[in-house]
């Protein structure tokens, strides 16, 4: 009968298996969660404001008067129709 001695892993083998098991379970648990979150997030590119929105923002902040707002808005709308 032949017996094999001196082929055990040692402490580094058990430490490696422990670390590997933690990483495996982290991948199993966190992986699907990350995939679902990535899949459901909307990938929207920010659209630049229209000239009318910029003008309305300036009027709301008090940078231009009501008359100036109406005059500029009329010019913008006439320009868009043409």
Beta strands, then each sheet from edge to edge (+ up, - down):
end
